[in-house]
Amino acid sequence: MIVLSHFQIQPLLKAHQQELTTAITSTDLNLTTTAGQLTSEGIIYPNDECLSWDDAHEIADAENNCFILEDRSITKIQGFSEFTHRHYTLMPTASAPTMLISGIPMHRIKDTNPFEDTLSKVKTLAPVAGRVLDTATGLGYTAIEMSKTAEEVTTIELDPAAQDIARLNPWSRTLFENPKIKQLIGDSFDQIEAFEDHAFSRILHDPPTFALAGDLYSLEFYRQLFRVLKSKGRLFHYIGDLNSPSGTRVSKGAFKRLQEAGFKRVERRHEAFGLLAYK
Ligand SMILES: C[S@@+](CC[C@H](N)C(=O)[O-])C[C@H]1O[C@@H](n2cnc3c(N)ncnc32)[C@H](O)[C@@H]1O
């Protein structure tokens, strides 16, 4: 599958203008590189797939979209969920893409990128070992990062439409290929009840905003997180910029409820935009 964005196509348009006939490019959003032939017809990729110059211009002009090239035609990576009534698109960055949920990026992209954002979240839980829980799959970046050292990662996604977008994202491939990652579809608020006490050594809780998923910031849910965490385990709870007005407000409430749920020590981790709670 060839997945493209303006980051790959703009340099090829430039190279074609300069009358070059080959150029190094990528067919998986810059995970790997390959050679493209620049012909009068369009760009020819090593598997003989061809991107016409008209389609190349369309991709180059679409700053917020990624496209699949198949059978010489392009399709925008996007979806609408009948379930949540949300619109999902894959948005490219110079690094890993993010997903826009009704226009809102699910990772940090200002002054950083989704890849660095993921590393800063997971770093708060280092060393990540044993069985770990990721409460909100999204594009699977946190699950994938934790699977590098954990024994097993359980990850939960509410919306099958979000999972469908992840399936088309080259940077999410490991989510579907690594047997150490167990994917569940459902609401974390309900699914967590099925896990036994002390099941996980680490929990990464990266929910949508408070306005979109208030349940996942509730005392009831935090009590469940505490219950399923091993003693001496750690929970990272992404909130957003702790210095912003909404981040300050939401983190203040979350901080208090986490303590009430049993977490004796809770720290603000400004660099990772969240709270770290110790059991
Ligand atoms: C901020 S994103 C998570 C990003 C993810 N950690 C990653 O690294 O790509 C939040 C995700 O949680 C999903 N979600 C929303 N409500 C949920 C719920 N109640 N239970 C599980 N997943 C939920 C959303 O569909 C979205 O895909």
The ligand as a MOL file (V3000), in Angstrom:
LIG
                    3D

  0  0  0     0  0            999 V3000
M  V30 BEGIN CTAB
M  V30 COUNTS 27 29 0 0 0
M  V30 BEGIN ATOM
M  V30 1 C -5.8490 11.0170 22.4020 0
M  V30 2 S -6.3010 9.6110 21.4690 0 CHG=1
M  V30 3 C -5.1480 8.4100 22.0210 0
M  V30 4 C -3.8160 8.4730 21.2770 0
M  V30 5 C -2.9830 7.2420 21.4880 0
M  V30 6 N -2.5080 7.1330 22.8550 0
M  V30 7 C -1.8250 7.1710 20.5110 0
M  V30 8 O -0.6850 7.0720 20.9730 0
M  V30 9 O -2.0340 7.2420 19.2950 0 CHG=-1
M  V30 10 C -7.7880 9.0820 22.2530 0
M  V30 11 C -8.4510 7.8550 21.6090 0
M  V30 12 O -9.3730 7.3240 22.5600 0
M  V30 13 C -10.5380 6.8920 21.8990 0
M  V30 14 N -11.6070 6.9130 22.9200 0
M  V30 15 C -12.4910 7.8910 23.1900 0
M  V30 16 N -13.2990 7.5510 24.2210 0
M  V30 17 C -12.8810 6.3190 24.6240 0
M  V30 18 C -13.3110 5.4100 25.6300 0
M  V30 19 N -14.3110 5.7340 26.4410 0
M  V30 20 N -12.6890 4.2180 25.7370 0
M  V30 21 C -11.6580 3.8940 24.9130 0
M  V30 22 N -11.2130 4.7120 23.9370 0
M  V30 23 C -11.7940 5.9060 23.7970 0
M  V30 24 C -10.7050 7.8910 20.7670 0
M  V30 25 O -11.5170 7.3430 19.7350 0
M  V30 26 C -9.2560 8.1150 20.3440 0
M  V30 27 O -8.8990 7.2020 19.3500 0
M  V30 END ATOM
M  V30 BEGIN BOND
M  V30 1 1 1 2
M  V30 2 1 2 3
M  V30 3 1 2 10
M  V30 4 1 3 4
M  V30 5 1 4 5
M  V30 6 1 5 6
M  V30 7 1 5 7
M  V30 8 2 7 8
M  V30 9 1 7 9
M  V30 10 1 10 11
M  V30 11 1 11 12
M  V30 12 1 11 26
M  V30 13 1 12 13
M  V30 14 1 13 14
M  V30 15 1 13 24
M  V30 16 1 14 15
M  V30 17 1 14 23
M  V30 18 2 15 16
M  V30 19 1 16 17
M  V30 20 1 17 18
M  V30 21 2 17 23
M  V30 22 1 18 19
M  V30 23 2 18 20
M  V30 24 1 20 21
M  V30 25 2 21 22
M  V30 26 1 22 23
M  V30 27 1 24 25
M  V30 28 1 24 26
M  V30 29 1 26 27
M  V30 END BOND
M  V30 END CTAB
M  END
